[in-house]
């Protein structure tokens, strides 16, 4: 497995509104090779176990080679709206290809392409110099290596998060605490 991430961050002001702009790209690949042979085994009674059972005859091995390749681009802007308000807006685009080759008695190849936009947004209000209230929303997307028992590649994991809370900072930023829901 390998991954590469490159970020560029810049600060600028536009009509008395401050911006911290993040542009980035991420790319990677992961490979998983599984060799599996199964055999039957006698049942075990959990109340009166008898150990030392020998497996039956192993069937033909199943060979599964899986590779995931992905590339993502993202942009995020943290915007200062006056002295106490901050707004965060971001968008990420993922493009993934998952290839699974399974060989038992015959070879099957399954390709699964997935593309997704994942937004994020947040709002923060500085109540004092050391405490801020915030709320955020985001979605996530991640390809997953592996297959079901039937050999179908797993669907990518997706998520959605809603969060609200308070962040504090003390001792010139050396100590911080967050309480979130």
Backbone torsions as a table, in degrees:
resi	resn	phi	psi	omega
1	UNK	NA	138.2	172.5
2	UNK	-145.0	155.2	178.9
3	UNK	-148.0	148.8	178.3
4	UNK	-132.7	132.2	178.6
5	UNK	-132.4	133.7	179.6
6	UNK	-131.0	124.1	-179.8
7	UNK	-120.0	144.0	171.4
8	UNK	-126.3	128.0	-177.3
9	UNK	-123.8	136.8	177.9
10	UNK	-144.2	146.2	176.4
11	UNK	-107.8	138.9	173.5
12	UNK	-156.3	164.2	179.2
13	UNK	-119.2	135.9	-179.3
14	UNK	-132.4	108.8	178.5
15	UNK	54.8	48.1	177.4
16	UNK	69.3	14.3	175.3
17	UNK	-112.0	124.5	-179.1
18	UNK	-86.4	145.2	-180.0
19	UNK	-131.4	142.0	165.7
20	UNK	-122.0	106.5	-173.9
21	UNK	-100.5	132.3	177.7
22	UNK	-119.5	126.0	173.8
23	UNK	-121.3	138.8	-178.2
24	UNK	-155.4	164.6	175.6
25	UNK	-140.3	144.3	178.6
26	UNK	-136.9	138.0	179.0
27	UNK	-143.3	153.0	178.8
28	UNK	-174.4	174.3	176.9
29	UNK	-147.7	149.1	176.4
30	UNK	-138.5	139.4	179.6
31	UNK	-128.3	139.6	-179.3
32	UNK	-137.1	122.6	177.7
33	UNK	-116.2	127.7	-178.2
34	UNK	-126.0	130.8	173.8
35	UNK	-115.5	122.3	-172.7
36	UNK	-140.4	129.5	172.8
37	UNK	-128.8	137.3	-177.4
38	UNK	-119.3	155.0	176.5
39	UNK	-145.0	155.1	178.3
40	UNK	-76.2	154.7	179.3
41	UNK	-140.5	141.6	-179.0
42	UNK	-59.4	147.1	178.3
43	UNK	-65.5	154.6	178.3
44	UNK	-120.3	134.2	177.5
45	UNK	-86.8	116.4	-175.8
46	UNK	-68.7	-19.2	179.8
47	UNK	-90.8	-22.4	179.0
48	UNK	-144.0	68.5	-173.6
49	UNK	-70.0	142.3	172.4
50	UNK	-120.5	117.7	-174.7
51	UNK	-95.5	164.1	175.1
52	UNK	97.4	12.3	178.3
53	UNK	-60.5	143.1	178.7
54	UNK	-102.3	138.8	178.5
55	UNK	-68.6	155.7	176.2
56	UNK	-75.3	-159.8	-179.3
57	UNK	-75.0	130.9	178.4
58	UNK	-74.4	139.5	176.5
59	UNK	-78.6	179.8	177.3
60	UNK	-60.0	137.9	-179.9
61	UNK	-68.8	148.3	173.6
62	UNK	-104.9	127.8	178.3
63	UNK	-110.4	123.6	-179.9
64	UNK	-125.0	119.1	175.8
65	UNK	-113.2	124.4	-177.6
66	UNK	-129.7	137.9	178.4
67	UNK	-135.1	135.5	175.9
68	UNK	-119.5	128.7	174.4
69	UNK	-121.9	139.2	-179.9
70	UNK	-145.9	154.7	171.2
71	UNK	-142.1	140.3	-178.3
72	UNK	-138.6	146.9	172.8
73	UNK	-126.9	146.1	-178.3
74	UNK	-149.1	156.5	176.8
75	UNK	-140.1	141.7	178.8
76	UNK	-145.6	138.7	178.0
77	UNK	-128.3	122.2	172.8
78	UNK	-99.7	120.4	-170.9
79	UNK	-115.6	128.8	175.5
80	UNK	-92.5	116.0	-179.6
81	UNK	-105.1	80.6	-175.4
82	UNK	85.9	-164.7	-174.6
83	UNK	-75.1	-33.8	-169.8
84	UNK	-114.1	-13.0	-175.6
85	UNK	-103.7	137.6	174.0
86	UNK	-131.2	137.7	178.6
87	UNK	-120.8	135.5	178.5
88	UNK	-120.2	126.5	177.0
89	UNK	-130.2	133.9	-179.9
90	UNK	-151.0	157.5	178.6
91	UNK	-147.9	134.9	178.8
92	UNK	-125.5	140.4	176.2
93	UNK	-120.7	123.5	178.4
94	UNK	-111.7	138.0	174.7
95	UNK	-128.7	114.9	-175.5
96	UNK	-125.8	148.4	172.9
97	UNK	-129.1	127.0	179.7
98	UNK	-119.3	121.5	-179.8
99	UNK	-116.2	127.0	179.4
100	UNK	-124.5	123.7	176.6
101	UNK	-115.8	119.5	-179.0
102	UNK	-117.4	131.4	179.8
103	UNK	-127.3	120.3	170.5
104	UNK	-124.2	-93.6	173.0
105	UNK	-91.4	-21.4	176.4
106	UNK	-143.2	163.8	-176.7
107	UNK	-101.0	130.9	173.3
108	UNK	-123.0	143.3	179.7
109	UNK	-125.5	126.4	179.6
110	UNK	-122.9	127.4	174.5
111	UNK	-112.1	135.6	-178.1
112	UNK	-129.8	109.3	178.3
113	UNK	-100.3	138.7	178.5
114	UNK	-139.5	136.7	177.7
115	UNK	-132.6	140.7	-175.1
116	UNK	-156.6	140.4	167.9
117	UNK	-94.9	136.5	178.2
118	UNK	-126.5	111.3	-179.6
119	UNK	-88.7	162.8	169.8
120	UNK	-149.8	146.7	179.3
121	UNK	-151.4	147.5	178.5
122	UNK	-153.7	155.9	178.6
123	UNK	-136.8	134.5	-178.7
124	UNK	-132.0	140.0	176.5
125	UNK	-124.7	121.6	177.6
126	UNK	-80.2	104.2	-180.0
127	UNK	-70.0	-44.4	176.7
128	UNK	-137.6	-175.5	176.3
129	UNK	-68.9	-17.9	-175.4
130	UNK	-119.6	-0.2	-179.0
131	UNK	-139.6	137.6	179.7
132	UNK	-136.1	141.4	172.3
133	UNK	-96.9	143.7	-179.3
134	UNK	-147.9	160.9	172.9
135	UNK	-144.9	143.6	-179.8
136	UNK	-147.8	159.7	177.7
137	UNK	-141.5	137.1	176.4
138	UNK	-154.5	158.9	173.5
139	UNK	-121.2	153.6	179.0
140	UNK	-134.0	160.7	-176.9
141	UNK	-152.0	130.2	-179.7
142	UNK	-150.1	125.1	175.0
143	UNK	-69.2	151.5	-176.0
144	UNK	-127.0	128.3	175.6
145	UNK	-77.3	142.7	177.0
146	UNK	129.3	167.5	-179.9
147	UNK	-135.1	160.6	174.1
148	UNK	-73.3	173.2	178.1
149	UNK	-57.4	-32.5	179.7
150	UNK	-82.6	-2.1	177.3
151	UNK	94.7	3.0	178.3
152	UNK	-80.6	132.7	178.6
153	UNK	-61.5	144.3	176.0
154	UNK	-63.1	144.6	171.6
155	UNK	-69.9	153.0	175.9
156	UNK	-61.2	150.8	175.3
157	UNK	-78.8	137.8	175.1
158	UNK	-128.0	153.0	-179.9
159	UNK	-147.8	162.5	178.0
160	UNK	-140.7	133.3	-178.0
161	UNK	-131.3	134.4	172.0
162	UNK	-124.1	130.2	-175.1
163	UNK	-142.8	145.6	174.4
164	UNK	-145.5	149.2	-179.4
165	UNK	178.3	-164.4	178.8
166	UNK	-130.9	136.7	176.9
167	UNK	-116.2	139.8	178.6
168	UNK	-128.9	156.3	178.4
169	UNK	-142.3	133.1	-179.3
170	UNK	-132.1	166.3	175.6
171	UNK	52.8	54.1	178.8
172	UNK	55.5	38.7	176.8
173	UNK	83.3	3.5	-179.4
174	UNK	-80.0	-20.8	179.5
175	UNK	-129.6	131.0	178.8
176	UNK	-139.4	157.3	177.6
177	UNK	-146.1	147.2	178.8
178	UNK	-131.9	134.6	172.5
179	UNK	-118.3	120.7	-173.4
180	UNK	-133.4	154.0	172.5
181	UNK	-119.7	NA	NA
